[in-house]
């Protein structure tokens, strides 16, 4: 295997700038509306106690910020850390790409990559 093929794909142009901007927006939004604990978990800022209208589904990842009411299980945070990496790779193109991928999480490539089981979209397989 060549050195080039063993590396992760290069981030999109200006992705870092978009990621940092999204993180700033998420941090401000979380700081305004969070009424619960705010903590750092594996590079992810987790804002709890958010009103349900302030995020989508069980929670939303914006840059390196995860905004939720109380959906903070280990599997969910693992799922959201993948979304954080998606933000790092695509920057501000991510919301558009995510929208184009569709609202059905079972068909949305970003949710599939983050793990449908970890995200709570499918039941864990029994072994």
ABEGO torsion letter per residue (X at the ends): XBAAAABBBBBBBGAAAAAAAAAAAAAAAAAAABABBBBBBGGBBBBBGBBAAABBEAEBBBEABBBBAABABAAAAAAAAAAAAAAAAAEAAAAAAAAAAEABAAABAAAAAAEAAAAGABBBBBX
